[in-house]
Amino acid sequence: REGEAADFELLTRGLAYAAVPCVLLVIQPDLGTPILLLFVWGGMAYIFGARLHHLGAFFFAFIMVFTAAWGFGLIRPHQKQRLTAFISDSTNIEKEGYHLRQSLIAVGSGHLAGQGLFRGPQTQLSFVPDQETDFIFTAVGEELGFLGSTTVILLFGVVLWRGLVICAEARTLFGQLVAAGIVVMLFFHVAANIGMTLGMMPVKGLPLPFVSYGGSAALTNFIALGLLQAIYSDRRSIRFE
């Protein structure tokens, strides 16, 4: 029990460090990135050996805090609209549900092989807002179809699988934690972006790694891959004469 209490205290301290940037991001306001940071923290904590009931307690506390923030009006109106548009089918398709409606039309019209590259009506006529950034996967679904979308998802799966292999083979705990954090970050971005495109998750301003237009996001993702490569190279000692 003493060891369990010490682990819980260590997790709480780590969460406190992660909460500082989360609070600053919420003030902006930005809900997507703080949730991403918490998922990264959870993945690193799990690799570190955190007990599942401890992580479950933190998750329950997060739900309670979010519910209280919603009730006291700390969640901005446009953020509430995104959540209600995801949950309710009765939202106004010309306002709150417009992004999701147009996204589903674009992806659904792709069928098996797609409309053809640069030939998708929804994409080329700009019916889908932010299609070069947050909703880039709609262009993939409409113009390349189910086969192209599946190929993109499989390529992401290869990257994530290699990240997990690097995490498992890392020589140090620090390397394992960094690799785990990167894998969770990439997975969350992919799942959230594709999920909101297909109506499976609320709309958030998270880009699709290596696909969405954006300099800072691309730079961050390539730095993350560089860190994974460095951890992989550190598996054995290399001497340069």
Residue frames as qw, qx, qy, qz and C-alpha x, y, z in Angstrom:
[[0.000, 0.885, 0.466, 0.000, 0.00, 0.00, 0.00],
 [0.307, -0.763, 0.111, 0.558, 2.89, 2.36, 0.69],
 [0.360, -0.116, 0.617, 0.690, 4.26, 1.70, -2.78],
 [0.170, 0.619, 0.692, 0.330, 0.83, 2.25, -4.33],
 [0.141, -0.916, -0.270, 0.260, 0.44, 5.55, -2.47],
 [0.357, -0.558, 0.341, 0.667, 3.88, 6.65, -3.67],
 [0.316, 0.203, 0.708, 0.598, 2.97, 5.79, -7.26],
 [0.048, 0.810, 0.575, 0.110, -0.28, 7.75, -6.97],
 [0.255, -0.846, -0.031, 0.467, 1.59, 10.74, -5.56],
 [0.371, -0.291, 0.533, 0.702, 4.08, 10.58, -8.43],
 [0.225, 0.480, 0.721, 0.445, 1.26, 10.41, -10.98],
 [0.080, -0.899, -0.408, 0.139, -0.46, 13.37, -9.36],
 [0.318, -0.686, 0.203, 0.622, 2.74, 15.38, -9.52],
 [0.325, -0.005, 0.671, 0.667, 3.20, 14.52, -13.19],
 [0.112, 0.691, 0.673, 0.239, -0.40, 15.46, -13.93],
 [0.185, -0.872, -0.195, 0.410, 0.11, 18.79, -12.17],
 [0.305, -0.420, 0.440, 0.733, 3.01, 19.55, -14.51],
 [0.192, 0.274, 0.764, 0.552, 0.89, 18.63, -17.54],
 [0.002, -0.778, -0.619, 0.110, -2.04, 20.69, -16.24],
 [0.203, -0.624, 0.011, 0.755, -0.11, 23.98, -16.45],
 [0.012, -0.155, 0.557, 0.816, 0.00, 24.18, -20.28],
 [0.037, -0.458, -0.861, -0.218, -3.50, 22.67, -20.42],
 [0.092, -0.752, -0.471, 0.451, -4.93, 25.54, -18.36],
 [0.089, -0.521, 0.240, 0.814, -3.16, 28.11, -20.52],
 [0.010, 0.060, 0.780, 0.622, -4.54, 26.49, -23.67],
 [0.045, -0.610, -0.790, 0.041, -8.08, 26.39, -22.30],
 [0.079, -0.693, -0.216, 0.683, -7.88, 30.13, -21.62],
 [0.242, -0.135, 0.517, 0.810, -7.12, 30.79, -25.32],
 [0.751, -0.198, 0.536, -0.332, -9.71, 29.02, -25.74],
 [0.528, 0.384, -0.711, -0.261, -8.61, 25.63, -27.11],
 [0.809, -0.272, 0.363, -0.375, -10.10, 22.34, -25.94],
 [0.927, 0.323, -0.182, -0.049, -8.61, 19.94, -28.48],
 [0.469, 0.574, -0.553, 0.381, -4.95, 20.42, -27.60],
 [0.363, -0.484, 0.590, -0.535, -5.42, 20.10, -23.79],
 [0.928, -0.024, 0.214, -0.305, -7.27, 16.83, -24.32],
 [0.795, 0.485, -0.336, 0.137, -4.41, 15.70, -26.56],
 [0.121, 0.614, -0.618, 0.475, -1.86, 16.55, -23.85],
 [0.649, -0.326, 0.486, -0.486, -3.85, 14.61, -21.26],
 [0.971, 0.197, -0.004, -0.138, -3.97, 11.57, -23.55],
 [0.574, 0.582, -0.488, 0.306, -0.22, 11.80, -24.06],
 [0.231, -0.535, 0.613, -0.533, 0.27, 11.99, -20.30],
 [0.860, -0.124, 0.296, -0.397, -2.00, 8.97, -19.85],
 [0.903, 0.370, -0.218, 0.026, -0.07, 6.93, -22.41],
 [0.339, 0.590, -0.582, 0.445, 3.26, 7.79, -20.83],
 [0.489, -0.433, 0.520, -0.551, 1.87, 7.01, -17.37],
 [0.962, 0.037, 0.084, -0.257, 0.67, 3.60, -18.56],
 [0.756, 0.463, -0.396, 0.241, 4.10, 2.78, -20.01],
 [0.010, -0.606, 0.567, -0.558, 5.64, 3.94, -16.74],
 [0.352, -0.083, -0.912, 0.193, 3.57, 1.28, -14.99],
 [0.341, -0.136, 0.286, -0.885, 0.65, 3.26, -13.58],
 [0.200, 0.228, 0.930, -0.208, -2.16, 1.17, -12.19],
 [0.045, -0.390, -0.667, -0.633, -5.33, 1.15, -14.26],
 [0.285, -0.745, -0.599, 0.072, -7.56, 2.10, -11.35],
 [0.310, -0.541, -0.068, 0.779, -5.40, 5.17, -10.76],
 [0.071, -0.010, 0.500, 0.863, -5.77, 6.22, -14.40],
 [0.180, -0.547, -0.756, -0.311, -9.49, 5.48, -14.15],
 [0.298, -0.705, -0.447, 0.463, -9.75, 7.76, -11.12],
 [0.185, -0.382, 0.180, 0.887, -8.06, 10.58, -13.02],
 [0.033, -0.228, -0.694, -0.682, -10.35, 10.02, -16.00],
 [0.240, -0.676, -0.697, 0.006, -13.42, 10.16, -13.74],
 [0.278, -0.632, -0.206, 0.693, -12.10, 13.38, -12.19],
 [0.123, -0.113, 0.437, 0.884, -11.64, 14.86, -15.67],
 [0.133, -0.477, -0.750, -0.438, -15.26, 14.04, -16.57],
 [0.299, -0.728, -0.536, 0.306, -16.47, 15.69, -13.36],
 [0.249, -0.486, 0.050, 0.836, -14.38, 18.82, -13.98],
 [0.040, 0.090, 0.602, 0.792, -15.58, 19.05, -17.59],
 [0.196, -0.613, -0.743, -0.187, -19.21, 18.62, -16.50],
 [0.293, -0.713, -0.349, 0.532, -18.81, 21.37, -13.90],
 [0.201, -0.296, 0.285, 0.889, -17.16, 23.66, -16.45],
 [0.050, -0.343, -0.717, -0.605, -20.07, 23.07, -18.82],
 [0.270, -0.697, -0.662, 0.053, -22.63, 23.77, -16.10],
 [0.303, -0.712, -0.179, 0.607, -20.96, 26.99, -14.93],
 [0.442, 0.882, 0.148, -0.062, -20.63, 28.34, -18.47],
 [0.370, -0.692, 0.458, 0.418, -16.84, 28.05, -18.72],
 [0.523, 0.137, 0.710, 0.452, -17.14, 26.22, -22.05],
 [0.109, 0.327, -0.216, -0.914, -17.50, 28.72, -24.90],
 [0.678, 0.395, 0.285, -0.550, -20.73, 28.69, -26.97],
 [0.611, 0.552, -0.460, -0.332, -19.01, 27.62, -30.21],
 [0.083, 0.331, -0.931, 0.130, -17.36, 24.73, -28.36],
 [0.487, 0.153, 0.703, -0.496, -20.73, 23.62, -27.01],
 [0.677, 0.507, -0.049, -0.532, -22.18, 23.82, -30.52],
 [0.385, 0.478, -0.770, -0.174, -19.51, 21.46, -31.82],
 [0.114, -0.100, 0.943, -0.295, -20.33, 18.90, -29.13],
 [0.548, 0.341, 0.506, -0.573, -24.10, 19.19, -29.55],
 [0.594, 0.538, -0.342, -0.491, -23.75, 18.91, -33.34],
 [0.249, 0.337, -0.908, -0.034, -21.88, 15.64, -32.81],
 [0.186, 0.065, 0.886, -0.420, -24.34, 14.21, -30.28],
 [0.462, 0.490, 0.502, -0.543, -27.69, 15.40, -31.66],
 [0.372, 0.258, 0.723, 0.522, -29.14, 14.65, -35.09],
 [0.098, 0.839, 0.535, 0.015, -31.50, 17.62, -34.81],
 [0.314, -0.577, 0.065, 0.751, -28.84, 20.35, -35.06],
 [0.437, 0.824, 0.061, -0.356, -29.14, 22.98, -37.76],
 [0.820, 0.121, 0.362, 0.427, -27.32, 21.62, -40.81],
 [0.382, 0.814, 0.109, 0.423, -26.88, 25.17, -42.11],
 [0.187, -0.877, 0.298, -0.327, -25.02, 26.26, -38.96],
 [0.538, -0.588, 0.586, -0.143, -23.67, 23.95, -36.25],
 [0.808, -0.012, 0.587, 0.042, -23.89, 20.77, -38.33],
 [0.571, 0.772, -0.133, -0.245, -22.74, 22.22, -41.65],
 [0.022, 0.662, -0.744, -0.089, -19.14, 20.98, -41.43],
 [0.459, -0.116, 0.872, -0.124, -20.18, 17.45, -40.54],
 [0.696, 0.516, 0.393, -0.309, -22.97, 17.31, -43.13],
 [0.505, 0.782, -0.300, -0.206, -20.74, 18.40, -46.01],
 [0.126, -0.558, 0.821, 0.001, -17.96, 16.12, -44.81],
 [0.596, 0.070, 0.780, -0.176, -20.22, 13.06, -44.81],
 [0.681, 0.663, 0.146, -0.274, -21.52, 13.93, -48.28],
 [0.283, 0.775, -0.545, -0.151, -17.97, 14.20, -49.61],
 [0.247, -0.374, 0.892, -0.062, -16.74, 10.95, -48.08],
 [0.655, 0.248, 0.656, -0.281, -19.91, 9.06, -49.02],
 [0.638, 0.707, -0.016, -0.306, -19.72, 10.14, -52.66],
 [0.005, 0.666, -0.719, -0.197, -16.27, 8.58, -53.01],
 [0.954, 0.099, -0.066, -0.276, -17.64, 5.02, -53.01],
 [0.954, -0.150, 0.125, 0.228, -15.02, 2.33, -53.67],
 [0.715, 0.136, 0.167, 0.665, -12.44, 3.96, -55.94],
 [0.188, -0.573, -0.113, 0.789, -13.32, 7.65, -55.61],
 [0.441, 0.832, 0.233, -0.245, -14.28, 10.39, -58.06],
 [0.728, 0.458, 0.050, 0.507, -10.71, 10.73, -59.30],
 [0.505, -0.366, -0.140, 0.769, -7.86, 12.97, -58.21],
 [0.031, -0.251, 0.060, 0.966, -8.86, 16.66, -58.42],
 [0.259, -0.218, -0.661, -0.669, -12.34, 15.66, -59.64],
 [0.203, -0.447, -0.812, 0.316, -14.36, 15.61, -56.43],
 [0.055, -0.709, -0.372, -0.597, -17.25, 18.14, -56.61],
 [0.546, -0.800, -0.245, 0.041, -17.42, 18.72, -52.86],
 [0.672, -0.405, 0.078, 0.615, -13.67, 19.26, -52.67],
 [0.421, 0.196, 0.344, 0.816, -13.08, 21.26, -55.84],
 [0.111, -0.691, -0.375, -0.607, -16.10, 23.53, -55.30],
 [0.152, 0.242, -0.524, 0.803, -15.10, 24.14, -51.66],
 [0.612, -0.510, -0.361, -0.485, -18.34, 22.94, -50.10],
 [0.801, -0.407, -0.351, 0.264, -16.32, 21.51, -47.21],
 [0.107, -0.955, 0.190, -0.198, -14.82, 24.26, -44.99],
 [0.355, -0.723, 0.592, -0.035, -11.16, 23.97, -43.99],
 [0.976, 0.194, 0.052, -0.086, -10.68, 21.09, -46.40],
 [0.608, 0.599, -0.419, 0.310, -6.95, 21.73, -46.73],
 [0.029, -0.505, 0.648, -0.569, -6.39, 21.59, -42.96],
 [0.468, -0.155, 0.685, -0.536, -8.83, 20.06, -40.47],
 [0.793, 0.294, 0.393, -0.360, -11.04, 18.33, -43.07],
 [0.184, 0.582, -0.675, -0.414, -8.35, 17.17, -45.48],
 [0.297, -0.040, 0.954, 0.002, -9.50, 13.56, -45.12],
 [0.578, 0.558, 0.417, -0.425, -12.75, 14.45, -46.92],
 [0.411, 0.707, -0.415, -0.399, -10.70, 15.09, -50.06],
 [0.056, -0.334, 0.938, 0.073, -9.05, 11.70, -49.65],
 [0.433, 0.237, 0.820, -0.288, -12.40, 9.97, -49.17],
 [0.554, 0.667, 0.212, -0.452, -14.14, 11.72, -52.05],
 [0.433, 0.738, -0.416, -0.307, -11.37, 11.62, -54.67],
 [0.186, 0.423, -0.887, -0.012, -9.64, 8.34, -53.76],
 [0.778, -0.187, -0.395, -0.452, -12.61, 6.48, -52.30],
 [0.859, -0.471, 0.121, -0.160, -12.64, 3.63, -49.82],
 [0.918, 0.146, -0.077, 0.362, -9.49, 2.08, -51.26],
 [0.361, 0.606, -0.216, 0.675, -7.48, 5.29, -51.01],
 [0.462, -0.696, 0.183, -0.518, -8.79, 6.07, -47.52],
 [0.955, -0.294, 0.036, -0.002, -7.93, 2.57, -46.33],
 [0.772, 0.344, -0.162, 0.510, -4.43, 2.89, -47.79],
 [0.035, 0.703, -0.247, 0.666, -3.85, 6.16, -45.92],
 [0.713, -0.573, 0.170, -0.366, -5.06, 4.61, -42.66],
 [0.980, -0.043, -0.044, 0.189, -2.84, 1.56, -43.17],
 [0.535, 0.533, -0.239, 0.611, 0.18, 3.81, -43.74],
 [0.308, -0.686, 0.284, -0.595, -0.54, 5.55, -40.45],
 [0.927, -0.334, 0.052, -0.164, -0.87, 2.11, -38.88],
 [0.852, 0.249, -0.207, 0.410, 2.63, 1.20, -40.07],
 [0.171, 0.633, -0.307, 0.689, 4.07, 4.39, -38.54],
 [0.601, -0.573, 0.221, -0.512, 2.31, 3.75, -35.23],
 [0.991, -0.116, -0.064, 0.020, 3.36, 0.09, -35.18],
 [0.678, 0.386, -0.288, 0.556, 6.99, 1.01, -35.76],
 [0.141, -0.665, 0.285, -0.676, 6.69, 3.57, -32.98],
 [0.835, -0.438, 0.119, -0.311, 5.46, 0.88, -30.59],
 [0.937, 0.119, -0.169, 0.280, 8.33, -1.40, -31.61],
 [0.365, 0.558, -0.315, 0.675, 10.82, 1.39, -30.91],
 [0.482, -0.623, 0.216, -0.577, 9.14, 2.02, -27.56],
 [0.960, -0.260, 0.016, -0.106, 9.44, -1.66, -26.62],
 [0.876, 0.187, -0.120, 0.428, 13.09, -1.88, -27.69],
 [0.049, 0.873, -0.210, 0.437, 14.27, 1.38, -26.11],
 [0.619, 0.129, -0.615, 0.471, 17.21, 0.88, -23.76],
 [0.112, 0.011, -0.504, 0.856, 16.15, 3.45, -21.18],
 [0.037, 0.616, 0.731, -0.291, 12.90, 4.29, -19.42],
 [0.070, 0.624, 0.001, -0.778, 13.22, 7.87, -20.68],
 [0.095, 0.204, -0.706, -0.671, 13.38, 6.61, -24.26],
 [0.035, -0.365, -0.927, -0.079, 10.33, 4.43, -23.69],
 [0.037, 0.672, 0.505, -0.540, 8.36, 7.35, -22.27],
 [0.099, 0.524, -0.267, -0.803, 9.29, 9.70, -25.11],
 [0.097, 0.028, -0.853, -0.512, 8.44, 7.07, -27.73],
 [0.014, -0.491, -0.859, 0.143, 5.14, 6.28, -26.01],
 [0.073, 0.657, 0.265, -0.702, 4.22, 9.96, -25.86],
 [0.127, 0.375, -0.507, -0.765, 4.94, 10.40, -29.57],
 [0.081, -0.168, -0.936, -0.300, 2.91, 7.32, -30.54],
 [0.011, 0.606, 0.711, -0.356, -0.05, 8.47, -28.44],
 [0.075, 0.592, -0.015, -0.802, 0.19, 11.97, -29.91],
 [0.151, 0.210, -0.689, -0.677, 0.17, 10.71, -33.50],
 [0.073, -0.318, -0.942, -0.077, -2.60, 8.19, -32.78],
 [0.055, 0.626, 0.542, -0.558, -4.80, 10.82, -31.15],
 [0.143, 0.495, -0.247, -0.821, -4.32, 13.22, -34.08],
 [0.163, 0.053, -0.838, -0.518, -5.16, 10.53, -36.63],
 [0.085, -0.414, -0.900, 0.109, -8.14, 9.13, -34.71],
 [0.055, 0.622, 0.397, -0.673, -9.57, 12.56, -33.87],
 [0.154, 0.424, -0.358, -0.818, -9.16, 13.99, -37.37],
 [0.232, -0.037, -0.858, -0.457, -10.55, 11.00, -39.25],
 [0.080, -0.414, -0.856, 0.300, -13.18, 10.45, -36.54],
 [0.158, 0.572, 0.274, -0.757, -14.58, 13.98, -36.82],
 [0.211, 0.280, -0.572, -0.741, -14.59, 13.68, -40.62],
 [0.316, -0.147, -0.894, -0.283, -16.76, 10.56, -40.38],
 [0.528, -0.500, -0.121, -0.676, -18.99, 11.94, -37.61],
 [0.791, -0.225, -0.550, 0.147, -17.57, 9.57, -34.99],
 [0.502, -0.351, -0.343, 0.712, -15.99, 12.33, -32.87],
 [0.035, 0.917, 0.264, -0.297, -16.73, 16.03, -32.22],
 [0.546, 0.731, 0.018, 0.410, -15.20, 18.60, -34.55],
 [0.562, -0.721, 0.077, 0.399, -11.83, 19.77, -33.23],
 [0.353, 0.901, -0.239, -0.079, -9.05, 21.85, -34.74],
 [0.617, -0.467, 0.599, 0.207, -6.54, 19.00, -34.95],
 [0.473, 0.612, -0.467, -0.429, -4.71, 18.44, -38.26],
 [0.993, 0.077, 0.084, -0.016, -4.07, 15.09, -39.91],
 [0.494, -0.649, 0.443, 0.373, -0.33, 14.38, -39.46],
 [0.379, -0.243, 0.670, 0.591, 1.80, 14.71, -42.62],
 [0.257, 0.490, 0.742, 0.378, -1.31, 15.39, -44.73],
 [0.022, -0.914, -0.388, 0.112, -2.97, 18.61, -43.52],
 [0.406, 0.655, -0.029, 0.637, -1.57, 21.93, -44.68],
 [0.454, -0.881, 0.007, -0.131, 0.34, 23.73, -41.93],
 [0.461, 0.640, -0.501, 0.356, 3.97, 24.53, -41.25],
 [0.292, -0.549, 0.597, -0.506, 4.08, 24.26, -37.46],
 [0.897, -0.094, 0.290, -0.322, 2.18, 20.96, -37.38],
 [0.877, 0.423, -0.208, 0.089, 4.41, 19.43, -40.06],
 [0.234, 0.664, -0.565, 0.430, 7.55, 20.63, -38.27],
 [0.559, -0.430, 0.525, -0.476, 6.35, 19.14, -34.98],
 [0.965, 0.083, 0.145, -0.204, 5.51, 15.80, -36.57],
 [0.754, 0.521, -0.333, 0.222, 8.86, 15.50, -38.34],
 [0.058, -0.630, 0.605, -0.484, 10.69, 16.39, -35.13],
 [0.792, -0.248, 0.393, -0.396, 8.69, 13.61, -33.44],
 [0.955, 0.289, -0.064, 0.005, 9.80, 11.13, -36.11],
 [0.414, 0.669, -0.490, 0.376, 13.38, 12.31, -35.66],
 [0.412, -0.529, 0.570, -0.475, 13.15, 11.61, -31.94],
 [0.947, -0.010, 0.225, -0.227, 11.82, 8.13, -32.64],
 [0.801, 0.508, -0.261, 0.179, 14.71, 7.51, -35.02],
 [0.079, 0.681, -0.569, 0.455, 17.19, 8.72, -32.39],
 [0.690, -0.355, 0.485, -0.402, 15.70, 6.36, -29.80],
 [0.970, 0.226, 0.049, -0.078, 15.88, 3.50, -32.29],
 [0.590, 0.636, -0.395, 0.302, 19.53, 4.27, -33.13],
 [0.217, -0.654, 0.553, -0.468, 20.38, 4.33, -29.42],
 [0.960, -0.172, -0.021, -0.222, 19.57, 0.62, -29.10],
 [0.910, -0.043, 0.002, 0.413, 23.22, -0.18, -29.64],
 [0.322, -0.785, 0.178, 0.498, 26.39, 1.79, -29.11],
 [0.705, 0.633, 0.153, 0.281, 27.83, 3.26, -32.29],
 [0.489, -0.653, 0.182, 0.549, 31.41, 4.45, -32.33],
 [0.566, 0.818, 0.019, 0.098, 32.82, 6.72, -34.99],
 [0.769, -0.255, 0.116, 0.575, 36.55, 6.40, -35.44]]
